[in-house]
């Protein structure tokens, strides 16, 4: 199968493929999604097959306007409308209890709930409207590996396996959406996966406490939302997290072990390690925003480096605001492994 790159002028062709049960990757503000009609079980089954994704892992349904929720959701949480008015389109996924049999069970992972989001990308919103149906859209990569933040990443993983890719350059945020559980209208909202919409932002809008689910799902458990597995987003090369004060010790340890080190870092750390590192993926500055946008691309680039690296070091950030999303992805990519000086 030839995987075609679609531009803005070819949205009709891409939408027709989706309506007929084919797969087309699409851009969002977070990462690229692997699109298929959420109403066609055979199309959704192809998504699991192409990604190598466990079928108990539920998929997010992407819509182009809030009214598209109506066939599926009838008992919304009292905070739902306020959240949609404030954050949609945007990187917030909401989990609702859904009407019985309103979505194929292959979309929901057999659960009585489903996740919905309205992405902030004009090309993709137009694509959904032209396809005239909601689309599932898990990250358009091989399951468990770093998520794709460019069309080139999608091509690397899925060329020859899907019909096309709608190209809109590099994504703006770099990690997947915040997932907020609103499935029980009588319960407080619960963050199942952190993202660019932070706990603090949600609480400021809702004027109430938002809970955070800290449970990490093992390989044998069925998650309620994507990205909850204990190890996820991981390249083939082992990843280790390094705290600010530990960089000198970490580089010395790697040298002693005769390991070739790849480093993901902003300019300050990169300058500190430049003589010891075998390869460096440079974030555009030292901020958590830069690290978040560059994390998946950096993991991919260093993992595929001709330097044939033994370990990848990545910086940590405080786990508040966007730092919570960054550290959530990094901890899973590193399988919770921090450098610790003996």
N, C-alpha and C positions, 0 to 999 in steps of 0.2 A: 504494500500500500504506500502510495506517495502522500506525504504529509505536506499540505499546501499552506503557505503563509498568506493570510488574508489581511487586506488593509480596509480603511473606512469605506471605500467604494464597493467592496465585495461583501458587505454585511448580508445582503439578500441571499447570496450563495451559501454563506456560513449558516444562516438561520434555517435555510431549507434542509441542509444536512442534519441539523439538530432535530427538526420536526419529523424527519424521516428515520430517526433512531441512530444517527451517527454521532461521533465524538469530535468536538471542537474545543480546544483550550482557549480560555479568554483571560484578559487582564483585569485586575482589580487594583485598588489602591494598596492592598496588602501583599498578596502574592498572586501568581497565575493559577487559575482554577481549571480543572478538567471537566468541561461541560458536556452534559447529556440531558435529555428531557427527563424531568422528575416524574413524569406520568407514564413512561414506557419502561416496564421492568426489564425487558431485554437490553435496552440501551444502558440502564444503570448496571446491569450485570457485566457489561463490557467494561465499565469504569473499574469495577473491582478486579476484573481479569487483567486489564492493561497495567494497573498500578501494582498488582500483587498485594492488594489490601484485604485484610480479614473482613468477611461479610457481616460480622457482628458490629462493625464500626459504623455508626450512623453518619449520614451525609448532610451537609448544609444545603438547604433549598434557597436558591437565589431568585429574587423577584425584582421587578422594575418599578412597582408602586405598591403602597400598603394595601390597596384594595384587593390585590392578588392573594391576600391571606384568607379572604372570606370563604372560599370553598373548603378550607382545611381547619380553620380555628373558629370556635364559637363561644368559648368561655375564657376570654382574655384576662390576664392579670390586670388589676386596677392601675398599675404603673405603665402598662404597655404603650398606650397612646402617647403619653408624655415622653417616653424614651424614643419612640419612633419619630415624633415631631422634632426632637432635639438632635438625634444622632443619625438619622437616615436621610439621604444615603450616607453611609459611613461604615467604619470597621467595628460594628456591633452586631453580633448574632444573638437572637432571642429564641429561647426554647419554649414552646407552647405545648400544652395538651391538645391533641388533635381529634377531629371527628373520626369515628370508627371507619376504617377502610377508605379514608379520603386520599391517602397516599399509599403506594405499594410498600409492603413490609420491607422490601430490599432497600428502600430509601431510609427507613427509620431504624433499621437494625432489629426489627421485631418489637420495638418499643411503642408505647401509646403516646409518645411525644415526638416532636420534630423540631429541627432548628431552621430558622429563616433569617435571611439578611438581604439588605438592599445595598449593593456595592456602589462606591462612589467613583464610577468610571463611565463616562458618557458613551463610549463605544459599546461597552458591555450592556448597559441599560438599553441602548437601541437594539442590540442583538436579542435580548430577552423579549422585548416588545415585538420584534419582527418574527421571532420563532413562535410567538403567541402561546407560550407555555413557560412555567417556571423551570429552572435548570438546576440540577445538582452541580456542585463545583468544588470537589476536594482539590487539594493542591496537585498541580499537574506534573507529578514526578513519580518515581518509583517509591512505593510505600516505605516509610521509615527513614528515607534519605533527606538531606536538606531541601527545603521547599524552593520552587523556582521563582526568581524575581525578575526574570527577563524571558523573552521568547527563545533566546539561545539556550537557556537552561532547559526549557521544555523540549526543544529539539534534541538536546543531548540525551535525555531520558526516553523520549517517546516517539522519535522519528520512525516512521514506518508502521507505527501501531495505532495512530489516530488520523482522522481525515484532514484536520487542519489546526492552525493556530492563528488567532486574531492578535496581531502584534500592536502593542502600544508602548514600546520601549521598556525602560526599567520602572518597576513599581516604586511608589513614593514612601511607603512605610517599611516594608521588608519583613514583617512577621504577620501571622494570621490574626484574624479579628478576635476581639474579646467575646467570649461566649457566656451569656447570662441566662440562668435557668429561671423562667417564669411559669413553669408548668403547673405549679400549685398556686392558684389565685389567692389562697389564704396565708401563704408563707412569704417571708421576705425574699428578695432576689438573692441569688447565689451565683458568684462568678465560678464557672467550671474551668475556664481557660483565660488567663490574662492576655490583654492585647493593648492596642494604642488608646482605647477608651479605658481609663484607669478607674479603680475603685473610688478614688477621691472625686473624680469628675462625676461618676454616677451618683454618689452620695450628695454632692452639691446640687444636682438637678432634682433628685427625689426627696431631699431633706429627710432622709431616713438611713438607717444602717444597712449596708450591703455586705453580705457574708462572702467568704472566700472558701471554696472547697479545696482542701490541701491533700486529698487522697490521690495517690499515684496508682494508676491501674496496671496490674500485672498482665502478662501475656495471656493468661487463662481467663481473665475477666472481660465482660462486655462493657465498654465505656458508654456513658450517656451522651458524650460529645466528642468530636475529633480531637486528636492531639493530647489525650490524657494518659497515654501509655508511659510507663516508667522510663523506657529508652525510646527515643524518637528523634527525627531530624538529624540522624547521625551519618557522617561520612564513613568511608572504609578505614581511614586513618584514625587512631585513637585521639580523643580530644581531652585536654586537661584545663581546668579553670585555674587562673592565677590571680590572687589578690594583689592590690597595688604594692604593698610592702614586700612581696615575695619574688619579684621578677629576677633580681640578681641571684637569689638562691636557686630559683627554678632553672635558670640558664646554666648555672654552675653544675647543678645535678645532671642536666641533660648532657653536658660536656663530659662529665665523669662517666656517664653510662654509654658514651659514644653514640648518642642519638642525634639524628638530623631533625632539627626543630623548625616547624613553620609557625609563624606568629601572626595573629590577627590583632591589630592595635591601631590606635590613633598616633599622631606624630610624636607625642612625648615619649610614650613607651617604645615606639619604633626606633627613635634615636638612641634610647638606652640599650637596646638589644641588637642593634644593626650589625655589630661585628661578630656576634655569636650565632645569630639565626641563619639557617640555610635559605629561608624564603620568608618574605613579609607580605601580608595583604594589608594595605594601608587604608584605614578609615579616613574620611575626608577631614575630620577633626577629632578632638578628644571626647566629644559629647556622647551621651547615651543614645541620642537620636541617630548620630552617625554610625555607632556600633550596631544598633538595631537594623538600620537600613542595609548595612554591609555584612551582617552575620552570615546569612545563608550563602550569599555570593562568595564570601571569603572562605567558608568551609569547603565549598565546591572547588574554588580555584586552587587552594593549597592541596586538597585531596588529589587533584588531577595534575599536580605540578610535576615537571620532568625531574625535579630534585629528588623524587621518591622519598618523601619525608617519613619519619618514624612516629612523630607525635606532633599535635597541633596545640599551641598554647593560646588561650583567649582571655581577655581581661574581664573581671567582674565589676558590677555596679551595684549600688544600693537598691534594694528591692522595693522601691516605691515609684509611683507614677509609671512611666514607660519602662523603667528599670525592672519592674515586676515581670513584664512581658519578655524583655530581653533575657533575664535570668531563667525564666521558665523554659525557654527554648534552649539556652546554652546548657543548663543542667541536664536536660534530656539528651542533647547531642553528646555530652561528656559522660553520660551514664552516671551522673552525680559525682564525678571524680574531680577533686580539688588537689592542686599541688600542696603538699604539707612538708615543711622542712623537719627532718628528724632531729 
